[in-house]
Structures are given as C-alpha cells and as structure tokens.
C-alpha cells in the first residue's frame, strides 16, 4: 500500500521512489508469503465451504489479478526508476491505482467469505 501511495504521489513525496521500493519490497514479499501460507491453511481447514463460496472465488480471482499486476510492474514498468522522482510514468500510476483497488477488493471479499 505504501509503495502504491508513493507512486501516486499521495504519501512520502520527499523520498526517492528507488529508496521506497528498496526498503518496502522485502517486507511486501515476506507479508505475501505469510498471507499465502495462512490462506492455504485456512482453505485446508474447510475446503468445500471455501470452494462453494462465491466471495472466495472472487477473492482468488482478484489475488491472481494482483499477482499479474506485480509481474507487469516488474517486467514492464520498473525500468528507469531513478527518473521517476522528476516524471512519474503513467504506467507506474496505473499499476499503483490498480493494486490499491485489487487489494481493497481482496480484503472485502475475504471478509465477505466469513459470512457465507
């Protein structure tokens, strides 16, 4: 979230983008690994309930899209990051905005899953 907010120039405007990516990316990777492992354990606890819930399917679809968004960022957008402090490319802003929307949807779908 913080990296997305930095790319959208909403937070940490003074910090260079390259520094923000360098400092936050390891934490994001660790957080994703913890979330992924705990998610698998939750699904294994009640696989049929999860599979039959529409909200769970939406959440999984959004997680796949979020993963593709990160892949696109690293393969197509992250190049020449040192120049972003002067001129943020529209693709970086698009990836950041899409990431925020996808993760908000993932959180909502995750909470929604608990009620079905």
Backbone torsions as a table, in degrees:
resi	resn	phi	psi	omega
1	UNK	NA	-44.2	-177.1
2	UNK	-65.0	-38.3	177.2
3	UNK	-64.9	-41.9	178.2
4	UNK	-61.5	-43.0	178.8
5	UNK	-65.6	-34.2	177.1
6	UNK	-68.4	-41.5	179.9
7	UNK	-65.0	-30.2	177.8
8	UNK	-86.9	2.4	179.8
9	UNK	60.0	37.3	177.4
10	UNK	-98.9	-34.5	-177.9
11	UNK	-132.4	156.5	176.4
12	UNK	51.3	45.3	-177.2
13	UNK	-62.7	-29.2	-177.3
14	UNK	-76.8	-26.1	-176.2
15	UNK	-78.5	134.3	176.2
16	UNK	-62.8	141.4	-177.2
17	UNK	-58.4	-42.1	-178.4
18	UNK	-60.6	-38.8	178.1
19	UNK	-67.2	-41.2	179.7
20	UNK	-63.1	-45.3	178.9
21	UNK	-62.2	-45.8	-178.1
22	UNK	-61.7	-38.2	-177.1
23	UNK	-82.9	-35.1	-173.9
24	UNK	-92.8	-25.8	-175.8
25	UNK	-61.4	-42.7	177.1
26	UNK	-60.0	-37.5	177.6
27	UNK	-67.4	-39.1	179.0
28	UNK	-64.9	-40.1	179.5
29	UNK	-65.1	-46.1	178.6
30	UNK	-61.7	-43.7	179.2
31	UNK	-61.8	-40.6	178.7
32	UNK	-64.9	-41.3	179.5
33	UNK	-61.8	-45.2	178.3
34	UNK	-61.9	-44.9	179.6
35	UNK	-62.7	-41.7	-178.4
36	UNK	-65.1	-46.4	-179.8
37	UNK	-64.5	-46.3	180.0
38	UNK	-65.5	-34.7	177.0
39	UNK	-64.8	-42.2	177.3
40	UNK	-62.1	-42.8	179.1
41	UNK	-62.8	-39.5	177.9
42	UNK	-65.6	-40.1	178.8
43	UNK	-66.9	-39.8	179.3
44	UNK	-65.7	-25.3	178.9
45	UNK	-69.4	-36.5	-178.8
46	UNK	-144.8	68.5	-173.6
47	UNK	-63.4	-41.1	-178.2
48	UNK	-68.9	-39.1	178.3
49	UNK	-62.7	-44.0	179.9
50	UNK	-65.0	-47.9	-176.0
51	UNK	-62.4	-35.5	-177.5
52	UNK	-84.4	-2.3	-179.2
53	UNK	-93.6	126.0	-179.9
54	UNK	-61.4	-40.7	-178.7
55	UNK	-61.8	-37.1	178.0
56	UNK	-64.7	-43.1	178.8
57	UNK	-63.5	-39.2	176.4
58	UNK	-62.9	-44.0	-180.0
59	UNK	-60.3	-45.0	179.4
60	UNK	-63.3	-41.8	177.2
61	UNK	-61.6	-42.8	178.2
62	UNK	-66.6	-36.3	176.5
63	UNK	-63.4	-40.4	177.4
64	UNK	-63.7	-44.3	177.9
65	UNK	-63.3	-38.6	178.0
66	UNK	-64.4	-39.5	176.6
67	UNK	-64.1	-41.8	176.9
68	UNK	-65.1	-34.3	177.5
69	UNK	-63.6	-44.0	178.0
70	UNK	-65.0	-42.4	178.0
71	UNK	-60.5	-44.3	177.5
72	UNK	-61.1	-42.8	179.0
73	UNK	-58.7	-45.8	-176.3
74	UNK	-77.1	-27.2	-178.9
75	UNK	-89.9	-33.8	-170.6
76	UNK	-118.8	-21.9	-168.0
77	UNK	-110.1	-35.7	-166.8
78	UNK	-69.4	-11.2	-179.2
79	UNK	-63.2	146.3	179.7
80	UNK	59.5	37.8	-176.8
81	UNK	-64.6	-25.4	-179.8
82	UNK	-63.7	-23.3	-179.2
83	UNK	-87.7	-6.5	-174.2
84	UNK	-70.2	-20.9	-179.9
85	UNK	-66.6	-29.7	177.8
86	UNK	-88.2	-43.6	-175.8
87	UNK	-141.9	102.0	-179.2
88	UNK	-75.2	122.7	179.1
89	UNK	-67.8	149.6	-178.2
90	UNK	-63.5	-30.6	179.1
91	UNK	-65.4	-37.3	177.9
92	UNK	-65.6	-41.3	177.5
93	UNK	-65.4	-39.7	179.6
94	UNK	-64.2	-45.4	179.4
95	UNK	-61.9	-41.8	-179.6
96	UNK	-64.9	-46.7	-179.8
97	UNK	-64.4	-43.1	178.7
98	UNK	-63.5	-39.4	178.2
99	UNK	-61.1	-46.0	178.9
100	UNK	-61.6	-42.8	179.7
101	UNK	-65.8	-44.7	-179.6
102	UNK	-62.5	-45.2	-178.3
103	UNK	-69.3	-32.8	173.7
104	UNK	-63.7	-43.0	176.8
105	UNK	-63.1	-38.5	178.6
106	UNK	-63.7	-43.5	179.0
107	UNK	-64.0	-45.7	-180.0
108	UNK	-63.1	-45.4	179.7
109	UNK	-64.5	-36.3	177.9
110	UNK	-64.1	-42.7	176.9
111	UNK	-68.3	-39.2	179.8
112	UNK	-61.6	-37.0	-179.6
113	UNK	-59.1	-37.0	-177.7
114	UNK	-64.9	-22.4	-176.1
115	UNK	-95.3	2.5	-179.9
116	UNK	-116.7	NA	NA
